[in-house]
Amino acid sequence: MDLELHQLDRRYETLRTTSQERDSRVLASLDRDGQQLPVVVIVGGDAGRYILVDGYKRVRGLRKLGHDLVRATCWDLPEEEALLLGRLMRSAEGESVLEQAWLVRELQERFGLSLEALARRFGRSPSWVSRRLGLVATLPDAIQQLVRDGKLAPHAAMKHLLPLARANRKGAIALAKAIASLRPSTRETALLCAAFARGNDESRAQLLKHPELVLRATASDSRKPDDPAQQLARDVGAVGGIARKALVRVEGGVVQQLLPPEQARLQRSAVGARRDVEELVSAIAKEIPNAG
């Protein structure tokens, strides 16, 4: 069916991060080929209104192109069930832990679902649900909004700005706002957070005014060749970083999306990776004298 854009209730738009790159691709596709896939809606509470469940990028693109109509399919489902099914449809895009947390909080606050009920809906444990609720309760709203707007990477916000916010909430918010225009990578966010944490009042004030200068100085230092010891330390750190990144994907349910043969290959790769890491740890231990 065709709906007018003003008939859409976009109440769940804040549950997803935006990306200029993804929006630009969708906009170009709409301009070139028109709308190929319908958006998903459910009947809203007000007469003639429909709650948009899936297709926010397409709707933003149609609005930018000046269109008045959107092709939609209407699900005959309760609102909370539609949200969960819409999440499964988007699984190919991947989702950040923050997006999971936003959805969990929305379901709890809007529909009054308990930790146990949420755990069943997501196929997770109550502690998994509790950690996500704790995340959105601790990370300042101002920083979460910058993540929604695509100005800060979700992983960077969780890994670097969240610990800073626990120690210095006001400073973390100020730093996030100062660096948002740079759209820093996770690595750049880590460098800026570290510089802010170890600085004094004067250096922090300068960092908030000109965060790009810190990144330029770091980039200049990074062009110096590392000695073998530095390279080894970086390689070992990278192993841990890759493992943590893979763990986030596993906890996000990616393994369940694989076919049985793919799961078997993944299991073999994991066993091999564990053997390699154990050999590395053993070799390092042999090279380091016993400090005891």
Summary of the structure (lengths in Angstrom):
residues: 292
radius of gyration: 22.8
end to end distance: 74.1
largest distance: 75.4
contacts: 788
relative contact order: 0.07
helix: 70%
strand: 7%
